[in-house]
Amino acid sequence: MFDNLVKNIKGDRYIWAIVLVLSLFSLLAVYSSTGTLAYKYRAGNTEYYLMKQILIIGGGLGLMYFTHLINYKYFSRISQILYYLSVVLLIITLFFGTDINEAKRWITLPGVNLTFQTSDLAKFALIMYLARMLSKKQDMVRSFKEGFWPTIFPVVVICGLIAPEDLSSALVLFSTSVLIMFVGRIHLAYIGGLVGISLLFVGMFVTLLFTLPEESMPGRMTTWKARIEAFANLNGEQEEPYQLVQSKIAIAKGGFFPNGPGNSTQRNFLPHPYSDFIYAIIIEEYGFFGGVFIVFLYLAFLVRSAFIVRKAPKAFGALLAFGLALSLTIQAMINMSVAVGLVPVTGLTLPLVSMGGSSTIFVSLAFGIILSVSRDAEQLEEIEGAEELIEKSA
């Protein structure tokens, strides 16, 4: 049975290798960083979270395998269903979501008492839906009414519903969508106008944050203001956020002479060392070169995905692979940038490495779809190669 599974593995082998290496890092880093969590909630059973992550990663790899065997063209129709489902679930989350860490980003599934972050589905669905829209409107991308408006509208809807409880994810998703639209040949004048209006809106929003009294701020506006102040150090006296200080200590302890696997000390002080700041734990335990290696893996994944895009015979496959790969890579780069203090704290996880449930599921699906596009391109090359061989022999 195992031999049959291996024989059926198609698509870019380099991406498969990257996935396996990232999965290994995930198991090692999660096991090391969940000690405090285990003593707090599991009576010191440190193997509990390791076994949970093994099941999640194993399930993700299985999902990735079966997804890559599906013809990617089916995801065009599926994207429509997922997009409308995402809109409904995001509205439900806004009003009836489960409050975790002072944010309503989750829905608790009845009966099983498991939480599900609806924005993970929404991000995945929107990128697929954008690829569908842009591929179908390649003859109308220069038109505002027929090309630009039908494409930007779903982006505004999804990002607008995510933003109240997860502004950083909404901004990242919006930026990624604009890049996909650029590659999808939407008129540059429309993209330029969109970027200009977006920057104006962001400027007005930041101005509003610093003019409104904090006691009158609704939702998470006080949190956003505090993060901007801490990052920009506007008054010269603002202290860095506690988690960022601990992250930098972890990175400094790693350096060129790391603590070694399982020997992190900052895991006991760093909030969420198994998710938002897992990159800092990796550097502490595996050092500078371990951190650089993780960056290299994500960049290599993006480069291999670019090769897939070039080989994809259809616009939908090319845009689908590009959009999903770009989304995962940007999220990874932002997560690592947060850990080293280059951007404000966002709460974005490190794809396929951070401990997670729904996020790992959708990341695995994204990898599987990219590999499905790659498999289709390889099969087409084999057919074309066989036809050329027949023509030469004739």
N, C-alpha and C positions, 0 to 999 in steps of 0.2 A: 504493500500500500504506500509506504514511504517513497519507494522508487517511482511509483506512478505520480505522486505529488510533485516530486522533483522534476520529472520529465515534463509536467504540465506548467511549470513555472516559465512564463514568457515575459516579454518586456525587457526594459533596460536592466542588465545585470548589475551595473554600477549603483543604480538606485536601490535595488534589492540589498546590496551590500551595505549601503549607507543606512538603510532602515534597520538592518540587523545590528550594526554597530551602535546606533543611537538607542536602540532597545536595550542593549547590554549596559550602556551608560545609565539608562533610566533605572534599571534594576539595582545597580550598584549604588547610585546616588540616592535613590529613594530609601533603600534599606539603611544607608548610613544616616540619612537626615530625619528619620521618623522615630528616633529613640525617645525623645521627649514626648512626642505624641503618644507613643506606646505606653509609657509610664503614666501619662495623664488619663488616658481613656481605656487602655487595655491591660491594666495591672502588670505592666512591664513585659508583655508578650511582644517582643520586638520582631518576631517572625510574622506577626499578623499582617502588617502592612506590606511586607515583602511578598507574602503569598497572594495578597490581594492584587499587588502590582503585576505579579507573574500571570495571574488570571486575566487581568486587563490587557496586558501586552500580548499574551497568547491569543486572546480573543480578537485583539486588533489585527494581529498578523493573519489570523484565519479569515477575518473579514476582508482584509486587503487581498488575500489570495483569491477568494471567490469573486470579489469585485473586479479584479483584473482579467478574469475569464469572461466577463460580460462585455458584449459589444458596446462601446462607449456611446454609440448613437442613441441607445435607449434612454440615456440620461437627459436627452433633450426634452422628452416628454415628462420625465420624472421631475425635472427642475421646475416645471410649471406647478405641479402638485405641491412640491416642497416649499415653493415661494409663498403660495397662498396659505399653506398650513403655518408657515413661519409668522406671517402677519397676525393670524389669529392667536397663536401661542404667545407672541410678544405682547399683544394687548392684554391677554389674560395675566401674564406675568406682571405687567405694570400695576394692575389693580388687585390681583390676588396672589402674587408671587410670595415665595418663602423668603423671609428677611434673614440673610446670613452676612455677617460683618458689615451691618448697617447698609445693606444694599439688597434690593429685590431683583435678583437676576435669575432666580431658580424657581422651578415648579416642582413640588413634591408629588411624585407619582403615587396615586392612591393604591392601597393594598400592600405594596412592597416597601413603602416608606423610603424610596430612593429619590434624591434630588437630581434635577435635569436642568442644565443651563441652556435656556432657549436661544440665546444669542449665538451659541455654537452652531446650532442648526441653521439659524438665519444667515450667518456669514457664508456657510457652505452652500446654502440654497441660492443666495443672491449671486454668487460668482458663477454658478452653473447657469442661472437664468440669464445673466448678462451675456455669457458666451452664446446662448441660444439666440437672444435678441439680435446681437451684433452679427452673427453668422447669417441670419435670415434677412437682415437689412443692409447687406453689403452694397446693394445697388442704390440705397437711399441714405447712406451715412452722411452725405453732404447736405441733406435736407434737415431743417430744424424741426418741422412738424412730423415728418415721417421717420427720421433717423435719430436725432438727438433727444427729443422730448420723450418718446416711448422708452428710451434707454435710461435716461436720468431719473425718471419718475419713480421706478421701483427702488432705485438707490436711495433717494430722499426718504421714501416711506420706511424702508428697513432701518436706515441709519437714524431717522427721527424717532423711531420706536425704541431703539437700543440706547440712545444718548441719555435719557433722563437718569438711568441707573448705571450706565457703563459708558461714560463719555469717551474714554480713551479708545475702547474697542470701536465705537462709532466713527471716530476720526480716522483711525487706521483703516477701517473698512471702506470709508468714503474715499480716502486717498488711493487705496488699492484699486477701487472701481474706476477712478479717473484714469489711472495708468492703463487699465484694461481697455477703456474706451479709446485711449490714444492709440494703442496697438490695433484696436478694431477699426481704425481709420475714421473716427468721428472728426468732423471738420475742426481744424486747429482754432479757428475763431471762436467756436462754441466752447471748446475746452478752456481756452484762455479767458473767456468771459466767466465761465464757471469758477475757475481758480480765483479770479479777481473778486467776484462776489463772495466766495467762501472766505477769503482772507479778510474782506471788509466785515463780514458777519462775525468772524472770530475776534477781530479787533473790537467790535462793538460789544460782544459778549464779555470779553476780558475787562473792558471799561466798566460795564455794568457790575461785574463782580467786585470791583474795587470802589464803587460809588454807593452801592446799596449797604445799609446797615446789616450786620451779620444776623441780628435777631429777626430780620424780616426776610431772610433768604430761604426759599423753599428747597425741599429735596436735598441733594448732595452738593449744593453750591458752595457751602462753607468748606467742604472737603476739597473741592477743586481749587478754591482760593488759597487754602493752606498749602497745597502741593505746588502751586505756581510760586507763591511767596518763598517757600523753602528752596525750590530749585533756583530761582532767580536771585535770591538773597537781596531783596529789594531795598531793605533798610540797612544792610551791612551788619546786622546783629542777629539775623534769623539763623537758628541752628538747623543743621541738616536733619532730615527725618531719622528717627532711631534705626529703622530697618536699613537705611542706606549706610549709616555709620557702621553697623555690624557687618554689612556686606563688604564694605571696604576693608574692614579688619580681616575678614576671611580671605579676601584676595591678597592682602599684604602678607598674611601668614603662609599662603601658598607660594608665591614668588617662584624662584628657580629651584627651591628645595622644599617641595610640598610635604604635607603631613603624612601622605600615603592613604590608600583606600581604607575607609572606615574610621579614620583618625581625626575627623573634624572636631574642633572644639566650639566653633561658632554656631553649630547646629543647635546648641543649647541656649543661645541668645538671640539668634536671628528669627524674626517672625516669618512663617511660611517658608522654611528652608527647603521643603520638598516640592514647592510649586513655583511661586513667583521669583524666589531667589535661589533656585537650585543651581544656577550657573556659578554663583559665588562658592557654593559648597564644592562643586566640581573643581574649581581653580584651587581652593584650599587643599583638597586632597590629591589632585593630579598636577597642580602647578601651572605655570605660565604656558607650557607646551600643551598641557591637557586642554586649557581654555582655547588656545589657538586651533587645536585639532577640531574642537567642536564647531568653531566658526568655519573652518575649512570644509567640514562635512556638509553644512547647510549651503555654502557657496557652490560646492561641487554638485549638490543636488540641483541647484538652480541652473547651473551650466548644462548638466545632463538633460534637464527638462527643456532647455533651449534647443538642444539637438533634436529632441522629440518634436518640438513645435515646427522645426524646419522640415522634418520628414512627413509630418501629418498631411494627408492628401486633401482633407476638408477643412474649411474655415472653423467649423464648430469644434473639431478635435484640437486644432491648434490653439484656439482661444480658451478652450476648457483646460487644457494642460498648462498653458501659460498662466491663466488666472489663478488656478489652484496652487501652482508652484510659487508664484509671486506672493500670494497671501501667506503661505506657510513660512517662506523665507523672511518676509518683512516682519512677521510676528516674532520669529526667532531673533532677528537682529534687534528689535526693540526690547525684548526681554533681556538680552545680554547687555544692551546699552543701559538699561535701568540698573542692572547689578553693578556696573562700573561708574554710574553717576552721570552718564552723558545725556540722559533725558529724564523728565520727571517720572516718579513712580506711577505705574499704569495698572498693574494687576494682571497683565497678559502672561500666560504660561509659556514654557519652552516646548514647542511641539514635539511630541513623542518621547520627551524626556521627563517632564514634570509629572508628578503623580496626578491622576485625574480619571474621570469616568467618561462623561459625555464628550469632553474635549478629545480624548484619545480615540473614541469611536469615530468622530468626524474627521480627525486627522488621518486615521487609517483608511477611511473611505476615500479621502482626497488622494492619498498615495496610490490606492488601488485604481482609481479612475485614470490618473496620470499613466500608470503602467498599462492600463487597458488601451489607451491611445497609442502607447509605444508598441504594444503587441500587434495592433492593427497595422501600424506603419511597417513593422518587420514582416508581417505576412504579405503585405503588398509588395515589398521589395523582393521577397522570395518568388512571388508570382511573376513579377517583371523580369527577374533574373532567369527564371525557367523559360519564359517566352523568348528572351534574347538568345538563350542557348539553343532552343528549337529552331529559331530563324537562322542561326549560324550553321547548324548542322544540316539544314535543308539546302 
